Amino acid sequence: MFRWYDYWIKGIDNGVMDEPAVSVFVEGSREHVTAERWPPKDAGYKSLNLRPRGKLSPESEPMAADTPPRTASTRHHSR
């Protein structure tokens, strides 16, 4: 990051513009991946839902863990 600032703000030609546009660390594989654009061309997309304790899951969570969502036919009004 500092090399980018050196190039653009201070005008130092340090070769940063010759490097790949994107460099990311892939958690789990413990490797760096580079690409010429973001998102990378071969990126896959997957919808994820936030779950309790900050977890992600492809399945959505019901409104309450022990009861199904209420619909018009299951609602009742008290008087």
LINVEN-V964871 format. One record per pair of residues at least 24 apart in sequence whose ideal C-beta (glycine too) atoms are under 7 Angstrom apart, sorted by the first residue. I is the first residue (numbers start at 1). J is the second residue. D is the distance in whole Angstrom. If there is no record, write none. Layout:
# LINVEN-V964871
i:I j:J d:D
i:I j:J d:D
This chain:
# LINVEN-V964871
none
